[in-house]
Amino acid sequence: MAIGIADCCVILRNNFSIDRVSNQDRAKKMVARALELDPDLAEAHTTRGFILDSEHDDREAEEEYKKAINLKPSYATAHQWYSTLLRSQTKWKEALEEIEKALELDPLSPIINLNHADCLIEQGRLLDALRELESAEGIGLMNISTLMTESTVLSLMGRDAEADDRLKRASRIDQDDLRLLDLQGHAEYNRGNFKAAKAFWEKAIGKGREEAAEVQGYAADFALYYWTIGDKTKAMEYIDEIRAMPEDTREALGFKRFILAAAYAGVGDADALFSTLEQSADGKELSFNWLRTMPYFYPRSRVIFEDPRWGALFRKAGLEPTELV
């Protein structure tokens, strides 16, 4: 029971940015309690690995995942979360092997199917990822996260009508999901409906505050909006707001760089964007899954994604950039 509570806490914290500090603290206490009762509980070592991973302690996290897998090789979540750590270390082959092992052990898990697609997206295998997502839908595993990922992949492939269909279907599941509201805002922005985009982002902030979720990231969206409508002063105020975000932990610094890079992409400042990304190039906060999708979120900054420095970021990590549609 303690590990079930801990898992809920880490997922609320890491996947939904809800009560980040309190959920992390509670998860740690639950894991410690579980390990006191049973030091060889694979599930507890797995969750402890996930906590350490989120705090950028790669070495200890990897030890915990390996210990869990040794104790219980059939525990799919251990392979799944270990795969995520390997992705952050740009160990693409090993990451794919681990998530495929997790999928073999638990083929009906929606999140494992989604993580498999994420791994393929990160490696630039968009068509394979789309097939994986469609296959998940075919066996009844479609959920809001899968629909949103499918929408983004379809958009990157230039299949906008199908992408819009997935967003509409996701909205029927939960029209107030913060990630969906952000995506809907970008979809409206891409259509040139800037006020509608802003309305979605404002709604997301309101809902996020109600749920005690992280809302600072929307500053990048508003920088994009105001820059687009010609109010560059207001746009820079949002960028200054991001620059003032704390850097007191490695995680906070990584989050700040992530949001700052998004804002620079939004206003088309290539030099500032690449400077920020290069500072993150040796840190696990540089998500290649996120970089793959940036051309969708910031299509008006196409020149950035044609810059030689863009491809160099991927090649340094042993990948090739996605070709622009």
N, C-alpha and C positions, 0 to 999 in steps of 0.2 A: 504493500500500500504506500509506503514512504516513497518508493521509487516512482510510482505512478504520479504522486503529487509533484515530485521533483521534475519529472518529464513535462508535466503541464506547465510548471513555472518557467522552465527554460524555453519552451516553445512560445509561451506568451511573451517572454522577454525578447527572444531572438527573432522570431518570425513576425511578431505583431508590435514590437516596441512598446509593450504595455508594462507599466510599473517596473522598469528595468532594474533598478537597484534592489527593491524589496523582493522581486521574484528571484533574482540571482541569489540573494542572501538566504531565502527560504529553501531554494533548491540545494544549496550547499549543506544546510542543516539536515535536510531529509536524506541526502546521500551519506553524510557522516553517520547518521543514526542507523541507516541500513547496513553500512559496513561494520559498525560495532556489533550488530547482531549476526552478520555473516560476512566475514572478510573475503570470501570467495564468491560473492554474488556477482555474476557477470553483468547483470543489468545495472547494478550500482556502479561498477567500474566504467561501463559505457557512458552513463550519465555524467560521471565525474570527468571523463574524457571530454565530453561535449562542453562542460563548464570551463575546463581549462583551455579548450580550443577557442571559446568565445573571448577568453582573456589573453589570447595570443601566446599561451605557453605551449608551443608546439611539441617540444620534447616530452613533457610530462603527459600531454594529451595522447600522443602516439603510444606511449608506454601503457596508458590505461586502456586504449582501444585494443592493443595487441594482447594485453592480459585478459580482457573480456572475451576476445575471440578464442584464445587458448582454453579458457575455462568453459566456453559454450560456443563452439563453432557454428551451431545452428541458429544463433541469435541474429536475425537479419538486421536489426537496428544498429548493432555494433559495426557491421560491414558498411551499412549506409552512412553512418556518421564518420567513420574512418575515411570513406571515399571523399567526403566533403573536405576533411583536413588535407588529404592528398591533393585535391584540386587546388587548394590555396597554396600548396607548395610547388605547383606546376608539374606534378608527377602524373601526367595525363594517362599513361598506360595503366599504371597501378590503380588510379582512381576509377577508371572504367571497369577494371577487373573486380574491384570491391563492390561497386554498385550493381554490377551484373550478378555477383554472388548473392547480394541481398535480394535481388529480383528473383533469382532462382529459388531462394528459401521462402520468399513471401510474394508470389506473383500477383496477388490480389490487393496489395497495399497501394492505395492511391499516391501516397507521398513518395514511396520508393519508385514507382513508375515515373512520377514527376521529376524526382532527382536524377533518374536515368536520362530523361529528356534534357534536363539542365546540363548534365555532363556532356551530352552530345552537342548542345548549343555552344557551350564553352569552347569546344574543339572545332567549331565552325561547321558542324554536320547538321545543317538546318533541316534538310529533307528527311534525314534519318530521325531527327527529333520530332518532326511533325508526324511521321509514321508511328512513332512510339506513342505520341499523345492521342492520335486517332485510334490506335489499337486499344489504349486504355479506355477510351470512350466506348469502343465496341464491346467490351466486357463489363460495362456498367461502372467504371471507375472515374467518370468525369465529375469534377467538382469545380468550385469557383477558381481555385488556383490553377488548375489544369487549363480551364478555358481562357484565363488571362494570359498564360504562357503561350497557348496556341494562337491567341490573337496577335501577340507580339511577333511570333515567328512568321505568321502569315503576312503581317505588315512589312517585315523585313524582306519578304519574298515578293512584295508588290501586289499581294492578293488582298486588297483593301476591303472589298465587299465581304469576303469571308471573315476577315478580321473583325469587322463591325458586327457581324452576326454573332461571333463568339462573345463580344462585349455585351450585347443585348441579352444573350442567354445567361451570362454571369450575373447581370443586373437582376434577372428574375430570381436568382438564388439569394442574393444579398445586395440590395442596392446601396447599402451604407458601408460596404467594405472599403476601408481606407485605401488599399492598394488599387481597387477597382476605380474609385473616384479619381485617383491620380492618373490612371490609364485613360479614363474617359476624358479627363481634361486635356491630355496630350492628343487624343484622337480629335477632339474639337479644334485644338490649336492647329493640327496638321491640315484640317479642312479650311483654315482661315477664320474660324469662329472664335476669335480671341476672348470676347466677353463671356461666351459660354464656357470656355476653358477656365477662365478665372473663377466662374461660379462654382465649377466642380471642385477646384482647389480650396476655395473658401469653405465649401461644405465639408471637405475632408478635414480641414483644420478644426472646425466646430465639433465634428464627430470625434476627432482625435482627442481633443481636450476633455470631452465627456468621458472618454475611455481611459484617460490618463496615459495616452500613447504619445510617442515622440512626434512632434509637429515641426521642429526646426527645419527639417529637410525641405519643407515647402517654400522656404525662402528662395531656393533656386528656381522654382516654378514662377514665382512672382518677379524675380529678376528677369526671367525670359519674357514674361508678359509685358512688363513695363518697357523693356528695351524694344520690343516689337512695335508697341504703339507710339514709340518716339519719346517717352519720358525717361531719358537716360539717367537723369539725376535720381529719380526714384529707384530705378534698377540698381544703381550703384549703392544706394542706401541698403538694399537687401544684401548685396555682396559684402558690404561693410559689416552687416549683422552676422553674416557667416564667418567673416574673418575674426570677429570678437568671440566666437564660440570657444569653449575651454579646450585645453590641450593637456590636462593634468594626468591623463592616463593614455596608454598606447591606443586603447580602443577609442577614446574620445578624439584623439588626434587623427586616427584613421577615418572616423565618421566625418570629421570636419573637412578633411581633404576630399572625401567622396562628394560631399555637398558642394564644396567650393569648385571642384572640377565640373560638376553639373552646371553650376551657375556660369562658369567661364564658357562652357560649350553653348549655353543659351544665348550669351551676348556675343558669341563669335570671337572671343579673345584667344586665338590659337596659342600664342606664346605663353600666356598665363596658364592655359589648360595643360600644355605639355610640361611646363615647369612643375605644376602640381602633381601630375601623373608620374613624372620621373622621380619625384620625391617618394612616391609610394611604390615604385617599381620593385623594390626589394622587400616590401612588406605585404602581409597577407590581405591587407585591406584593398589591394588592387584586384578587383573581381573581373575576370575576363568575360564572364557571363554578362555582367553589366556593361562592359565596354562593347560587346557585340551588339547590344540593343541601343546604344547611344545614337546611332544614325536615325533610328526611328523616333526617339524623343526630341531630337534637335535637327530636323531635316533641313532647316534654313541655314545651318552651319555646315553644309556639304563640303565646303572648301577645307574644313578642318580634317574631314575623313579622307580627303585626297592628299593630305600633307604627308611627305615621306616619314615624318616622325610618328605618324599613326601606325603605319605598318611596322615600324621598328619596335614599337612597344610589344606587339604580338610576337614578332620573330625572336626577340630576346627571350621570350618564354617558350620558344619552340612551337609556335603556332603561326598560322597565316591569317591575315585579316579577312573579314567577310567582304566579298565584292558588293559594291553598292548597286542597287537596282536602278 
